[in-house]
Amino acid sequence: MKLSLSSRRYRRITKRIIKRREYFATLSDTNLQAQTGKLRAQINSGSTLKDIMVDAYAVVCVADERVLGLAPFDNQILGAVAMEFNNIVEMKTGEGKTLTATMPMYLHGLTGPGNFLITANSYLANRDAEQMGRVYRWLGLTVMPGVAAEGQDDNQRDRQAIYAADIVYTTNSGLGFDYLFDNLAANPTEQFLHGFSFALLDEADAVLLDTASTPLIISGAPRVQSNLYGMADQMVKLLDEDRDYERSEDTKNVWFTADGIQRMERFFWHYRVVG
């Protein structure tokens, strides 16, 4: 695993987490599970995620061992700390990226829906949501796979339930298509995304480079009828040159004046209210 020059700071935080883990390891299952409510109460009282990171990481480390039988190594904790400070962490095969991810995902999952682990393919998303989901659920969070399982029709997915979860394991294309469908909804009741708070990328090179060049296209008849072209045509015909807009000397560029912008805003507001 490679770290930047800030690694000294990350190592100090890692040592604090390891020491704090010793305390949480002495708690009963019930008392350990109760830490989720306490951490959420701290967030509601104004604490930042950085303020509670040490305790949250320590809690989930102990939970990983109790639920999965896998205790994160110091190197994995160090990698999770670096991730929380917006770093790309390179971990070799076998260093336990999946377990490492439970720490930042649990921390951000405490804030509620809108947290995503984005991986390269549907198999990994479903597998990790099931395996690592045992830890999150044990600690009181909700987790869902965001993509269809093998043999399942994509239309059978309950998108409302998926995106209401604290943590969603998905793929870049799966989330991308759901984002497009959400924005094609005819009314707010048909939308299912609740905002975006945090995303952790597994195989960042594959997600950001290899598959990012593939366009997401939804084919079929339009789901939303719009008369925006007609509205825009009406509005433009009402504008006066020099007062509402100006042209460049070669007439190839046009820009609106402050008065023109205000006039358009009034037009669209009136259309929205009356039309």
Beta strands, then each sheet from edge to edge (+ up, - down):
strand 1: 115-119
strand 2: 143-145
strand 3: 167-171
strand 4: 198-201
strand 5: 245-247
strand 6: 254-256
sheet 1: 2+ 3+ 1+ 4+
sheet 2: 5+ 6-
end
